[in-house]
Amino acid sequence: MNKLFIYWTLKDLKERFAADFPQVYQAAKETASVKEFKNAIRALFPHDTMSQLTHYDGRTVADFSTGKEIHIQTFSLLYSFLRNDAFIHPENGTPANSTAITAANAKKMITNATTTAEHAEKTTVDATLTTANAKKTAIDPAKTDLLIDLYFIFRNVPKNIHNGTATEAKVVHWAKRWASGLNPMVQQVHEANKQRIINKLIQRLGRHHSVNTQYYLPEFWSFEEKQRLVNEWWNSHRFHLHMAIKHPDDLNFYLDYTLSGETMKILHDARKKNIPFFITPYYASLLDISGNNYDDRTLRSYILYSKELVETFGKIKAWEKEDEVEAGKANAAGWILPEGHNIHRRYPEVAIFIPDSVGRACGGLCASCQRMYDFQSKRLNFNLKELLPKESWPVKLKKLMTYFETDTRLRDILITGGDALMSRNATLRNIFDAIYKMALQKKIANKNRPEGEKYAEIQRIRLGTRLPAYLPMRVDEELISILREFREKASKIGINQLIVQTHFQTPIEMTKESRKAIRQIISAGWIVTNQLVFNVASSRRGHTVALRKTLINNGIIPYYTFSVKGFRENYAVYAPIARSMQERTEEKVFGALSAEEQDEFVTILRNNIPYVKEINGFLQKKKRPFIATDRSVLNLPGIGKSMTFHLAGITAEGKRILCFDHDTTRKHSPAIKDFGKIYITENKSILAYLKQLEASGEDIKAYHTIWEYTEGTTEPKFKLYEYPDFPFRTTDIVNHIQNND
């Protein structure tokens, strides 16, 4: 059979199982029950993966992300298929009456609709159809997702591979497919796009004749004079915010009407649902409207919304359940927080700080944003004037600092939003001053506390921002002066880890403007790190390696590679956990550093301002194509980041059910003892993901080992991200926590 596996039919699969796993096939035919069948499987495949799958089969678990009960029936479904082409009904556990389910009959049995119209036609996505009179659930006979996943698990489990087959040369070859924004050809395209958009901006500005605006073009000026002035304005971040694209028709106008009718319909439907739409002219200029110069799918996956996001908006739930805050009540991680939504927290040592400022906006709304729940509730928005700090903010800021000052364990504050750098310079200066005073007072108070009773002191301050990619012009001389001044005085009181935590998603975003912004930040004595969201477009072979190389070459240190949250709104962009594990094992591994090399690299970062030249010298010295300093993780609801999991089952639609444990390499809230195992059902099958890749032009044979990855362990932290030891013993007491003993 030479047919590519994604096109296998049920008939093909029956033949495959009979030929490749005759003992399994015979066991299904000869056993009298699912229980006997599972016992036979255990005997034939005494391996961890198969043992776990048979252990969970027949059990009901609670999906922690949705709260729904999931009845696991992986082998029940396989058993009925191998016996008679039918599938067990989840409701009663009995086989379908017919020995072969027809498409017409199956349609009446299928529930839980998730298929989009265009995908349903080809049955190429992980979804099911709904009819008004559906009463039973079964597998659509045209869909093979579950069975293909099981087929490859059976094939791979005895080998116990889990080390990949890619070579360093192959990985480097894959990475070369993805050009950076510093590539001369790409720069030419960006410049042409910039001039095209500037010309269109002139058209728009020409319609506004009021002189009561900073951006006024006199009618009597020549086009060349107007063009020269708008080119100057282009270098101002305020101009881009003022002229931000807020309507789908405007985006299509600036992109020379190249968006498809289908895309425009989705964007108009998004507008009707009040989903925010905000794209800077600069970021729009990064798109290749010809489709021939470079691949910009990763860019588009961030600014163009999916049908699933539009359909779900308004009903989106917070994936990070700890972000649901009620006054006087503990959040999901057990923390008692000040009233309002300024502080988010899941760990003892870290708090997220969201000021009441323009920092509650962004330079653009990312389609897979982890805070989409907050945009839906309008706590985060793009009403920039309305977000300016109110008169009450200084009083509130003082109360929030009191919370930090009186916390026994806190040592790390992440200022974010929204986006930390959307706040004006004056606002940032005030926040830094407040943090400095709080940290100093905490340090002074510790002098009067005995050993073993001292509070943790502030050691790390981070700014979370995507503006170096979305709007690099925001990094101006005044901001750099503020960053430098804070570093100089903060380091004197023990705050030595100062980090701008940015978010580049693709090498194309590293433009000459972004490079300049990053170098300025580094020159101020701050280390720049990066968080990547591992979505479908960025998960393609070699893409993340190319991004790591581009980042490291320009002074940005990879920090996290996040898997997309698996809610339905992210269906279009979700890459299965198995692909993240495959990338980590088969691609990222060639950029790993030994413990000694990590020490050397971290010393370079901490002892050189700036450090870009030195880390490139380190790369050459070690003969490394790139450096991988990031951890691949999923943000689990309530308990934080982890990639420690094993496969518990597979749904009738082929979605993997994963059992997660918390990250044992870091400290957690005392509430962790009440969580136990966390079950998460992925929102997409591996087969559906691979079909997406093929539709984008990928050779999916390059991904053939993806099925092997049925378990994982959280990677240790890179040494740069470890906290320094205190020169004293801190208290064991954890305060600001529910039911603290």
Buried (B, 14 or more C-beta within 10 A) or exposed (E): EEEEBBEBEBEBBBBBBBEEBEEBBEBBEEBEEBBBBBBBBBEBBEBBBBBBBBBBBBEEBEBBBBEEEBBBBBBBBBBBBBBBBBBBBBEEEEBBEEEEBEEEBBBBBBBBEBBBEEBBEEBBBBBBBEEEEBEBBBBBBEBBBBBBBBBBBBBBBEEEEBEBEBEEEBBBEBBEEBBBBBBEEBBEBBEBBBBBBBEBBBEEBEEEEEEEEEBEBEEEBEEEEBBEBBEEBBEBBBBBBBBBBEEBBBBBBBBEEEBEEEBBEBBBBBBEBEBBBBBBBBBBBBBBBEEEBBBBBBBBBBBBBBBBBBBBBEEBBBBBBBBBBEEEEBBBBBBBBBEBBBBBBBBBBBBBBBBBBBBBBBBBBBBBBBBBBBBBEEBBBBEBEEBBBEEEBEEBBEEBBEBBBBBBBBBBBBBBBBBBBBBBBEBBBBBBBBBBEBBBEBBEBBEEEEEEBBBBBBBBBBBBBBBBBBBBBBBBEEBBEBBBBBBEEBEEBBBBBBBBBBBBBBBBBBBEBBBBBBBBBBBBBBBBBBBBBBBBBBBBBBBBBBBBBBBBBBBBBBBBBBBBBBBBBBBBBBBBBBBBBBBBBBBBBBBBBEEEBBEBBBEBBEEEBBBBEBBBEBBEEEEBBBBBBBBBBBBBBBBBBBBBBBBBBBBBBBBBBBBBBBBEEBBBBBBBEEBEBBBBBBBBBBBBBBBBBBEEEBEBEBBBBBBBBBBBBBBEBBBBBEBEEBEBEBBEEBBBBBEEE
